[in-house]
Amino acid sequence: MAGIAASDTDVVALLMRQHGDIRNLFDEVERTAGDERRAAFRDLVRLLAVHETAEEEVVRPFTRANVPGGEQVVEDRLNEEREAKELLSRLDGMDTDDPKFLPELLALRLDVMAHARAEERYEFNHIRRHADQGRLASMASALKAAEAMAPTRPHPGTESAAKNLAVGPLAALVDRTRDAVRKAMGKDG
């Protein structure tokens, strides 16, 4: 196990670390400009897309099955994710130097941070209560596997494990090809 962070073997710790990474990327996008902002925003889009897809495939089914009132908790989180994906999709089509970009980014940040707080309060605490260390570790592994195969762009309307599994592989292939082309053309840092 040498070289593996504790958070890599605990799904809640892994998700909490990613929430911190997301906050840091929002900070970076807000404080930079030009190519640096574009690169930071690409990183933010990618992290949000893979993070949410993985949660939809791994965390939401666990919550639905094991958390009291889990069905409503999941529906609330999926609605928040759909709204955030729609806003992220609009932002993804904007020039990061557009004067309208930062106000839209702030709106997204507020939505994403409220969503993260709701997850931490209504899901993560319950996951800790209802899963032993082995289950937390297997969920962390499943989360990392889902992230490795997830689309790297927002796809509003795919906020369920079934839809992600049906549409996700093709969307991921298209997104990852687009990312490689952007990188090869020097448009992505």
C-alpha positions as CSV (number, residue, x, y, z in Angstrom):
1,M,0.0,0.0,0.0
2,A,3.0,2.3,0.0
3,G,2.4,5.5,-2.0
4,I,-1.4,5.2,-1.8
5,A,-3.0,8.1,0.0
6,A,-5.6,7.2,2.7
7,S,-8.2,9.1,0.7
8,D,-7.7,6.7,-2.2
9,T,-9.1,3.9,-0.1
10,D,-12.1,5.7,1.4
11,V,-14.7,7.0,-1.0
12,V,-15.9,9.8,1.3
13,A,-12.3,11.1,1.9
14,L,-11.7,10.9,-1.9
15,L,-14.9,12.9,-2.7
16,M,-14.1,15.5,0.0
17,R,-10.6,15.9,-1.5
18,Q,-12.1,16.4,-4.9
19,H,-14.5,19.0,-3.5
20,G,-11.4,20.9,-2.3
21,D,-9.8,20.5,-5.7
22,I,-12.9,21.9,-7.3
23,R,-12.9,25.0,-5.0
24,N,-9.2,25.5,-5.7
25,L,-9.8,25.4,-9.5
26,F,-12.7,27.9,-9.2
27,D,-10.2,30.2,-7.4
28,E,-7.6,29.7,-10.1
29,V,-10.0,30.5,-12.9
30,E,-11.2,33.6,-11.1
31,R,-7.7,35.0,-10.4
32,T,-6.1,34.3,-13.8
33,A,-6.7,35.6,-17.4
34,G,-6.0,34.7,-21.0
35,D,-4.4,31.3,-21.7
36,E,-3.9,30.6,-18.0
37,R,-7.6,31.1,-17.3
38,R,-8.6,29.0,-20.4
39,A,-6.3,26.1,-19.2
40,A,-7.6,26.4,-15.6
41,F,-11.2,26.4,-16.8
42,R,-10.6,23.3,-19.0
43,D,-9.3,21.5,-15.9
44,L,-12.4,22.7,-13.9
45,V,-14.8,21.5,-16.6
46,R,-13.0,18.1,-16.8
47,L,-13.0,17.6,-13.0
48,L,-16.6,18.6,-12.6
49,A,-17.7,16.3,-15.5
50,V,-15.9,13.2,-14.4
51,H,-16.6,13.8,-10.7
52,E,-20.4,14.1,-11.2
53,T,-20.6,11.2,-13.5
54,A,-18.7,9.0,-11.1
55,E,-20.9,10.1,-8.2
56,E,-24.0,9.3,-10.3
57,E,-22.7,5.8,-11.0
58,V,-21.3,4.9,-7.6
59,V,-22.6,7.1,-4.8
60,R,-26.2,7.7,-5.9
61,P,-27.1,3.9,-6.1
62,F,-25.7,3.4,-2.6
63,T,-27.6,6.3,-1.2
64,R,-30.8,5.2,-2.9
65,A,-30.5,1.7,-1.3
66,N,-29.0,2.4,2.1
67,V,-29.8,5.9,3.3
68,P,-33.2,6.6,5.0
69,G,-35.2,8.8,2.5
70,G,-32.4,8.0,0.0
71,E,-34.7,8.3,-3.0
72,Q,-35.5,11.9,-2.3
73,V,-31.9,12.7,-1.4
74,V,-30.8,11.3,-4.8
75,E,-33.5,13.2,-6.7
76,D,-32.5,16.5,-5.0
77,R,-28.8,15.9,-5.9
78,L,-29.6,14.9,-9.5
79,N,-31.7,18.0,-10.0
80,E,-28.8,20.2,-8.7
81,E,-26.4,18.3,-11.0
82,R,-28.6,18.8,-14.0
83,E,-28.8,22.6,-13.4
84,A,-25.1,22.8,-12.8
85,K,-24.4,20.8,-16.0
86,E,-26.6,23.1,-18.0
87,L,-24.8,26.2,-16.7
88,L,-21.4,24.6,-17.2
89,S,-22.3,23.6,-20.7
90,R,-23.2,27.3,-21.5
91,L,-19.9,28.4,-19.9
92,D,-18.0,25.8,-21.9
93,G,-19.1,27.5,-25.1
94,M,-18.0,31.0,-24.0
95,D,-14.7,32.7,-24.4
96,T,-13.2,32.9,-20.9
97,D,-12.2,36.6,-21.6
98,D,-15.8,37.5,-22.4
99,P,-17.0,40.1,-19.8
100,K,-20.1,37.9,-19.1
101,F,-17.9,34.9,-18.3
102,L,-16.9,35.7,-14.6
103,P,-20.5,36.6,-13.5
104,E,-21.7,33.3,-15.0
105,L,-18.8,31.4,-13.4
106,L,-19.7,32.9,-10.0
107,A,-23.3,31.7,-10.4
108,L,-21.9,28.2,-11.3
109,R,-19.6,28.3,-8.3
110,L,-22.4,29.1,-5.9
111,D,-24.5,26.3,-7.3
112,V,-21.7,23.8,-7.2
113,M,-20.6,24.7,-3.6
114,A,-24.3,24.5,-2.4
115,H,-24.5,21.1,-4.1
116,A,-21.2,19.9,-2.5
117,R,-22.5,21.0,1.0
118,A,-25.7,19.1,0.4
119,E,-23.8,16.0,-0.6
120,E,-21.5,16.3,2.5
121,R,-24.5,16.8,4.8
122,Y,-27.1,14.5,3.4
123,E,-25.1,11.7,1.7
124,F,-21.5,11.5,2.9
125,N,-22.3,11.3,6.6
126,H,-24.8,8.5,5.9
127,I,-22.3,6.6,3.7
128,R,-19.9,6.6,6.7
129,R,-22.7,5.3,8.9
130,H,-23.9,2.6,6.6
131,A,-20.6,1.3,5.0
132,D,-17.7,-0.5,6.7
133,Q,-14.1,0.2,5.7
134,G,-14.2,-2.6,3.0
135,R,-17.2,-1.1,1.4
136,L,-15.7,2.5,1.5
137,A,-12.6,1.1,-0.2
138,S,-14.5,-0.8,-2.9
139,M,-16.6,2.3,-3.6
140,A,-13.4,4.4,-3.9
141,S,-12.1,1.9,-6.4
142,A,-15.4,1.9,-8.3
143,L,-15.4,5.7,-8.3
144,K,-11.9,5.9,-9.7
145,A,-12.8,3.3,-12.4
146,A,-16.0,5.4,-13.3
147,E,-13.9,8.6,-13.5
148,A,-11.4,6.9,-15.9
149,M,-14.2,6.1,-18.3
150,A,-16.4,9.3,-17.8
151,P,-17.0,12.0,-20.3
152,T,-14.8,15.1,-19.8
153,R,-17.5,17.6,-20.7
154,P,-21.0,18.2,-19.2
155,H,-23.9,16.3,-20.7
156,P,-27.1,17.6,-19.2
157,G,-29.8,15.0,-19.0
158,T,-27.6,12.0,-18.2
159,E,-27.9,12.2,-14.4
160,S,-28.4,8.6,-13.7
161,A,-26.3,5.5,-13.6
162,A,-28.3,3.8,-16.4
163,K,-28.1,6.9,-18.7
164,N,-24.4,7.3,-17.9
165,L,-23.8,3.7,-18.8
166,A,-25.9,3.9,-22.0
167,V,-24.6,7.3,-23.3
168,G,-21.4,7.7,-21.3
169,P,-18.9,5.5,-23.3
170,L,-19.7,7.2,-26.6
171,A,-19.7,10.7,-25.0
172,A,-16.4,9.9,-23.2
173,L,-14.8,8.8,-26.5
174,V,-15.9,11.9,-28.3
175,D,-14.9,14.2,-25.3
176,R,-11.5,12.6,-24.9
177,T,-10.8,12.7,-28.6
178,R,-11.7,16.4,-28.6
179,D,-9.4,16.9,-25.6
180,A,-6.5,15.2,-27.4
181,V,-7.0,17.3,-30.5
182,R,-7.2,20.5,-28.5
183,K,-4.0,19.6,-26.7
184,A,-2.2,18.6,-29.9
185,M,-3.2,22.0,-31.4
186,G,-1.8,23.7,-28.3
187,K,-5.2,25.1,-27.3
188,D,-5.3,23.5,-23.8
189,G,-2.0,24.3,-22.1
